[in-house]
Amino acid sequence: MKDYGTLSQAINKLKLEEGYTIDFNLVDEHLENKKDKEKYTAKEFDVDKVLRFEGMSDPGDNSILYAITTSNNKKGLLTDVYGAEASQVSKEILDKLKIK
């Protein structure tokens, strides 16, 4: 598995080297691409990679980075500070983002 380093290094590598250029947000029952005003349900995207990062001083300080491709082939990133389980989103989205 490729070493992505820190969270910020991973974001930069995924954007520059692998083309994940969109910033996604979790909003209720969908992912949102605010820039292009697009919304994606759980059936309209795939999670390509999941990278987990723990804080240096506090292992409870978790961040999870999801590399996502949508059904219309747009690639982007979703960062979740505590993991999707801590967010208020639909069960379908939670199931899609579960770490396997």
N, C-alpha and C positions, 0 to 999 in steps of 0.2 A: 504494500500500500504506500502511496506517495505521502511524503511528509510535507504538510502544509505550514508547519510552524505555528505562529500565533494566529489568533482570530483575524487580526488586520492583515497579516501576511497571506492568509488563506483567501480572504476576500479579494485582495489584489491579484493573486495568482489565478483564481477562478475567473475573474473579470478579464484580465489581460491575456492569459494563456489558453483559457478554455471557453471564452465567449459568453459567460454568464453576466450579462451587462445590465439586466433589469433589476430594480429593487422592489421586491414584493412585500406586501403587508398582509397580515391575517385580519380579516374583517368578518365577524360572525360566521356565515356559511360559505365563505369563498376567500380566495386569494385575490388581492387587488394590485393592479399595476396602475398607479395613479398617473404616471406620466402619459400613458396612452389611453387612460380612462377605460381600462378593461378589467373584467372580473372573471374568475375561473372557479368553477365548482370542483369538488374532489375528483370527478370523472374527467376533468379537462386538463389535468396535469399529472406528471410523473416526477417522483423524487429520484434523482440520479445519484446523489451522494448525500450522506449525513456526516457532518464533522462535529465532534463534541470537544469543548474546551472548558477546563477548570481554572479558576482563579489561582494565582500563585500563592496568595496568603490564606485563601479560604476555599477549600474544596467544594463547599456548598455554593460558591459563586460560579454557576454554570452558564455557558452560552452554547447554543446549538446553531450550526449553520447548515442550511438545506440548499443544495444545488438542484434547481427545478427546470424542467422543460414542459412547456404547455402544449396543448393539442394543436396549436397553430405555429409550433416550432420556435417559440420565443424562449430564450434561456435567461434565467435570473436567479437571484439569491434571496433567501428569507433567513433573517437572524431572529432567534427567539432567546431571550435572556434566561428564562427559567425552564424552557422546554414547552412544547405545545400543550402538555397536560395542565399547565398553570394558566393557560389562556382561556378566554370564554369564546370558544368556537364550536362549530357543530361536531357531532360524533363522526360524521363522514370525513371531515377534514382531520380530526384527531387520528382516526384510523390510518389515513393516508400518510401522516407524518410520524407514525410510531417508528421508533428505532428497532430494527430487526436484528 
